[in-house]
Amino acid sequence: MNVENAVYPTQERVAALMGNPSGDAIVMLNLLKFRDKAVYPDGRETTLTGREAYQIYGDAMQKFVERNGGKFMFAANIEQLVIGEVEEMWDICALVEYPSAAAFAKIATSPEVAEIGVHRAAGLAGQLLIRVAQRAF
């Protein structure tokens, strides 16, 4: 299995979410890997770590998501790999619920999120964002 972290989704994947006709709530699993030192796209000098820069984004994003009907369900540091192998572990995992796939796409592409996203880009080395569905075994 090849794993490739990215910072932003492709246009095709966003379009697929926006076109999803279901009004059901969705949950996104976030696997985040931070830079050691934040690197801002505009070249500004900073003493922030990647985690600190992302936290600025994360705090603002949580408020925005919750104002738009979503909720942060769970977040934790990733401590140990128990099964499998990856070249490099992620730092944090989080589960965030959105009212629908279309609501997620609207939130993710909003001008407000683009504005605070500078801190996200500065802090992240990469991310996996996985849509998950709760199912009974």
C-alpha positions in Angstrom: 0.0 0.0 0.0 1.4 3.4 -1.0 0.5 6.2 1.4 0.9 9.8 0.1 0.2 12.7 2.5 -1.2 15.9 0.9 -2.2 19.3 2.2 -5.1 20.0 -0.1 -7.7 17.7 -1.9 -7.9 17.5 -5.7 -10.7 19.4 -7.4 -12.2 16.1 -8.6 -12.6 14.9 -5.0 -14.1 18.1 -3.8 -16.5 18.1 -6.8 -17.6 14.5 -5.9 -18.4 15.6 -2.4 -20.3 18.6 -3.6 -22.3 16.5 -6.0 -23.3 13.9 -3.3 -27.1 14.0 -3.1 -27.3 12.4 0.3 -28.3 14.7 3.1 -26.9 12.3 5.7 -24.2 13.5 8.1 -20.6 12.4 7.3 -17.6 12.0 9.5 -14.0 12.8 8.4 -11.0 11.1 9.9 -8.1 13.5 9.8 -4.5 12.1 10.1 -2.2 15.1 10.5 1.6 15.3 10.2 3.2 18.6 11.3 6.3 20.4 10.1 9.0 20.8 12.7 8.9 24.6 12.1 6.0 26.5 10.5 6.7 27.6 6.9 4.3 30.3 5.7 3.6 30.6 2.0 4.1 34.3 2.1 7.7 33.8 3.5 7.0 35.6 6.8 9.4 34.9 9.6 8.1 32.9 12.5 9.2 31.1 15.6 6.1 28.9 15.6 6.3 25.1 15.3 4.1 23.4 12.7 1.8 22.2 15.5 1.5 25.7 16.9 0.6 27.2 13.5 -1.9 24.5 12.8 -3.5 25.1 16.3 -4.2 28.7 15.2 -6.1 27.3 12.2 -7.7 24.5 14.2 -9.1 26.7 16.9 -10.7 29.0 14.3 -11.8 26.1 12.1 -13.6 24.4 15.1 -15.6 27.5 15.7 -16.5 27.9 12.1 -17.5 24.2 11.6 -19.6 24.3 14.8 -21.4 27.6 13.6 -22.2 25.7 10.4 -23.8 22.6 12.0 -20.7 20.4 12.4 -19.0 19.0 15.5 -15.6 17.9 16.6 -16.1 14.5 18.0 -12.6 13.3 19.0 -8.9 14.4 18.7 -5.8 12.8 20.1 -2.1 12.5 19.7 -1.0 9.3 17.9 1.2 7.4 20.2 2.2 4.1 18.7 1.9 1.9 15.6 0.6 -1.5 16.7 -0.1 -3.2 13.3 1.4 -2.6 10.0 4.3 -0.4 8.7 4.5 3.2 7.6 7.6 5.2 6.8 6.6 8.0 9.1 3.7 8.2 11.7 1.2 11.0 11.8 1.1 13.3 14.8 -2.6 13.6 15.5 -5.9 12.0 14.5 -9.3 13.7 14.7 -12.9 12.9 13.9 -15.1 15.7 12.7 -18.8 15.4 11.8 -20.4 17.5 9.1 -24.2 17.8 8.4 -23.7 16.4 4.9 -21.1 15.8 2.2 -22.2 19.0 0.5 -22.0 20.9 3.7 -18.4 19.7 4.2 -17.5 20.8 0.7 -19.2 24.2 1.2 -17.3 24.7 4.5 -14.0 23.6 3.1 -14.2 25.9 0.1 -15.5 29.0 1.9 -13.6 32.3 1.9 -13.4 32.2 5.7 -11.6 28.9 5.6 -9.3 30.1 2.8 -8.3 33.1 5.0 -7.4 31.0 8.1 -5.9 28.2 5.9 -2.6 30.0 5.7 -1.9 28.7 9.2 -2.9 25.2 8.1 -0.6 25.3 5.1 2.2 26.6 7.3 1.9 23.9 9.9 1.2 20.8 7.9 3.8 18.5 6.4 0.9 16.4 5.1 -2.5 14.9 5.9 -4.8 12.1 5.0 -8.5 13.0 5.1 -10.7 9.9 5.0 -14.5 9.9 4.9 -15.7 7.2 7.2 -19.2 5.7 7.9 -20.3 4.1 11.1 -21.5 0.6 10.5 -22.4 -2.3 12.8 -20.2 -5.3 12.6 
